[in-house]
Amino acid sequence: MSPRPLSFRRSRFVTAIAAFVAALTLAVPSATAATPGEDAPGRAVPLRVMTYNIRAGTGSDGVFDLDRTAAAIGAQDPDIVCLQEVDDHWGDRSNFVDEPAALARALGMHAFFGAIYDLPPLTAGAPDRRYGVAILSRYPIVHAVDHEITRLSTQDPNPTPKPAPGFPEAVVNVRGALVHVFCTHLDYRGDPTVRRMQVADTVRIMQAAGGQQLLVGDFNTTWDASELSGLHDYGLIDAWSSTGQPDGAAYPAEAPAVRIDHITVTPGIAILDPAVPVTLASDHRPVVADLVVTRGDNH
């Protein structure tokens, strides 16, 4: 599904922001009202978010081209991007590039990388070989931590489920609104057991963090899957379900048939016009959504 024309999105976005601000203004006592331009509590702030499984920079044509990946991201002008299948000096397939750093430079963004795997280099003295997920932000990242969740390793010939890193949380200062951004890549296997365990870990971590929260990434299953019930119970709102739009499939990129790439938010964050831009820079298409967060009681 192609995104709607920019003029349409911006028009609806401005209208929704105005309504949101009006509602918040009515809720704020006049004694706390601020003069125009101040970063006042309760002020609505627009935020464009993207999730994108970049396949380490390899497109649907099987060609590695990180510049093409950066262009696909930049074309949507996101404020925050959550990336999956990201290499950092990993191997030949991505020319041993530090992809989080390279993409951050190309896009003029801050980066925080959560390594699922951190292996010794193939050549003495070279950087460690790392693979995982990354959060990019045009706004300052004021705090970041890479959490552990249950994983079943693809690097171990006889794996058993156990805690492993690669679930980064970045607290982003979005023009005075602190937003906790969690980027995830859940287990890909048909058996949902590990995903169910990962969901339980995710909810525990998010509950401890508090604040305005986004959980964004490749869940490797549909939003209505039973193993995601813990996320529903926690109160997360899915961008597509909340707007009543029926589509949202982003995989496979050539002819999207399944919606496994998700942008979800905690209550209180408004969601506007999610879209799936058309690009073959990966085997997934990116998913974007315009959100509205608020300044106020942040932590």
Helices and strands as residue ranges (DSSP letters): H 6-27, G 30-32, E 44-53, G 55-57, H 66-74, E 80-88, G 92-94, H 99-107, E 110-119, E 129-137, E 141-151, E 162-174, E 177-185, H 193-209, E 212-218, G 226-228, H 229-234, E 237-238, H 239-243, E 261-265, E 270-275, E 287-294
